[in-house]
């Protein structure tokens, strides 16, 4: 679901910051880790790992995101940050903290 198209319903969308808050409410001892996998002149790739507890050795969920530098208004100025946030959002969605009822699948 695009956040800019005519089909986007902001009332049905939960921003990543809100999902992070919900995650820590449900898992106060949890943690979110991110890793910059690749950064080239044109592309940024992040991986996010979400753990329900500080003692967990394996993540409960992962999420990946890739963005192109300068592709869209946000990626002109904050591509690195945007990509990291997207990876966190996908990892949280994989754990059940979804942005909306629809999951991107195309």
TORKOL-4160 file (C-alpha; in steps of 0.2 Angstrom, whole numbers, padded with zeros to 4 digits, m for minus):
106
<pt num="1" X="0000" Y="0000" Z="0000"/>
<pt num="2" X="0007" Y="0017" Z="m0005"/>
<pt num="3" X="0007" Y="0030" Z="0008"/>
<pt num="4" X="0005" Y="0043" Z="m0006"/>
<pt num="5" X="m0008" Y="0036" Z="m0018"/>
<pt num="6" X="m0027" Y="0039" Z="m0019"/>
<pt num="7" X="m0030" Y="0023" Z="m0010"/>
<pt num="8" X="m0020" Y="0028" Z="0005"/>
<pt num="9" X="m0031" Y="0030" Z="0021"/>
<pt num="10" X="m0021" Y="0039" Z="0034"/>
<pt num="11" X="m0034" Y="0034" Z="0047"/>
<pt num="12" X="m0031" Y="0015" Z="0044"/>
<pt num="13" X="m0012" Y="0017" Z="0045"/>
<pt num="14" X="m0001" Y="0015" Z="0060"/>
<pt num="15" X="0016" Y="0024" Z="0059"/>
<pt num="16" X="0031" Y="0015" Z="0064"/>
<pt num="17" X="0034" Y="0026" Z="0079"/>
<pt num="18" X="0017" Y="0020" Z="0086"/>
<pt num="19" X="0021" Y="0002" Z="0082"/>
<pt num="20" X="0037" Y="0003" Z="0091"/>
<pt num="21" X="0028" Y="0010" Z="0106"/>
<pt num="22" X="0015" Y="m0004" Z="0105"/>
<pt num="23" X="0029" Y="m0017" Z="0104"/>
<pt num="24" X="0038" Y="m0010" Z="0120"/>
<pt num="25" X="0021" Y="m0010" Z="0129"/>
<pt num="26" X="0019" Y="m0028" Z="0125"/>
<pt num="27" X="0037" Y="m0033" Z="0127"/>
<pt num="28" X="0045" Y="m0021" Z="0140"/>
<pt num="29" X="0061" Y="m0031" Z="0140"/>
<pt num="30" X="0062" Y="m0033" Z="0121"/>
<pt num="31" X="0074" Y="m0025" Z="0109"/>
<pt num="32" X="0075" Y="m0019" Z="0091"/>
<pt num="33" X="0092" Y="m0020" Z="0082"/>
<pt num="34" X="0096" Y="m0013" Z="0065"/>
<pt num="35" X="0110" Y="m0017" Z="0053"/>
<pt num="36" X="0116" Y="m0007" Z="0038"/>
<pt num="37" X="0119" Y="m0021" Z="0026"/>
<pt num="38" X="0124" Y="m0011" Z="0011"/>
<pt num="39" X="0126" Y="0008" Z="0006"/>
<pt num="40" X="0131" Y="0013" Z="m0011"/>
<pt num="41" X="0130" Y="0029" Z="m0020"/>
<pt num="42" X="0113" Y="0024" Z="m0026"/>
<pt num="43" X="0105" Y="0012" Z="m0013"/>
<pt num="44" X="0103" Y="0009" Z="0005"/>
<pt num="45" X="0099" Y="m0008" Z="0013"/>
<pt num="46" X="0094" Y="m0011" Z="0031"/>
<pt num="47" X="0090" Y="m0027" Z="0041"/>
<pt num="48" X="0080" Y="m0025" Z="0057"/>
<pt num="49" X="0079" Y="m0039" Z="0071"/>
<pt num="50" X="0066" Y="m0039" Z="0084"/>
<pt num="51" X="0068" Y="m0048" Z="0100"/>
<pt num="52" X="0054" Y="m0051" Z="0113"/>
<pt num="53" X="0066" Y="m0052" Z="0128"/>
<pt num="54" X="0083" Y="m0046" Z="0132"/>
<pt num="55" X="0088" Y="m0064" Z="0134"/>
<pt num="56" X="0082" Y="m0070" Z="0117"/>
<pt num="57" X="0096" Y="m0077" Z="0107"/>
<pt num="58" X="0086" Y="m0077" Z="0091"/>
<pt num="59" X="0075" Y="m0063" Z="0084"/>
<pt num="60" X="0056" Y="m0066" Z="0085"/>
<pt num="61" X="0055" Y="m0057" Z="0068"/>
<pt num="62" X="0066" Y="m0049" Z="0055"/>
<pt num="63" X="0063" Y="m0036" Z="0042"/>
<pt num="64" X="0072" Y="m0029" Z="0027"/>
<pt num="65" X="0071" Y="m0013" Z="0017"/>
<pt num="66" X="0080" Y="m0006" Z="0002"/>
<pt num="67" X="0078" Y="0012" Z="m0004"/>
<pt num="68" X="0086" Y="0022" Z="m0018"/>
<pt num="69" X="0095" Y="0038" Z="m0014"/>
<pt num="70" X="0085" Y="0053" Z="m0021"/>
<pt num="71" X="0070" Y="0042" Z="m0025"/>
<pt num="72" X="0055" Y="0053" Z="m0018"/>
<pt num="73" X="0055" Y="0068" Z="m0007"/>
<pt num="74" X="0061" Y="0059" Z="0009"/>
<pt num="75" X="0075" Y="0050" Z="0001"/>
<pt num="76" X="0082" Y="0066" Z="m0006"/>
<pt num="77" X="0087" Y="0071" Z="0012"/>
<pt num="78" X="0085" Y="0056" Z="0023"/>
<pt num="79" X="0087" Y="0040" Z="0014"/>
<pt num="80" X="0097" Y="0031" Z="0027"/>
<pt num="81" X="0085" Y="0035" Z="0041"/>
<pt num="82" X="0070" Y="0031" Z="0030"/>
<pt num="83" X="0077" Y="0014" Z="0025"/>
<pt num="84" X="0081" Y="0010" Z="0043"/>
<pt num="85" X="0063" Y="0015" Z="0049"/>
<pt num="86" X="0056" Y="0005" Z="0035"/>
<pt num="87" X="0066" Y="m0011" Z="0040"/>
<pt num="88" X="0060" Y="m0009" Z="0058"/>
<pt num="89" X="0042" Y="m0007" Z="0052"/>
<pt num="90" X="0043" Y="m0023" Z="0042"/>
<pt num="91" X="0050" Y="m0033" Z="0056"/>
<pt num="92" X="0036" Y="m0027" Z="0068"/>
<pt num="93" X="0023" Y="m0031" Z="0055"/>
<pt num="94" X="0031" Y="m0048" Z="0054"/>
<pt num="95" X="0028" Y="m0050" Z="0072"/>
<pt num="96" X="0010" Y="m0044" Z="0071"/>
<pt num="97" X="0012" Y="m0025" Z="0074"/>
<pt num="98" X="0005" Y="m0021" Z="0057"/>
<pt num="99" X="0003" Y="m0004" Z="0048"/>
<pt num="100" X="m0014" Y="m0008" Z="0042"/>
<pt num="101" X="m0025" Y="m0023" Z="0038"/>
<pt num="102" X="m0017" Y="m0025" Z="0021"/>
<pt num="103" X="0001" Y="m0031" Z="0019"/>
<pt num="104" X="0011" Y="m0027" Z="0003"/>
<pt num="105" X="0013" Y="m0042" Z="m0007"/>
<pt num="106" X="0016" Y="m0037" Z="m0025"/>
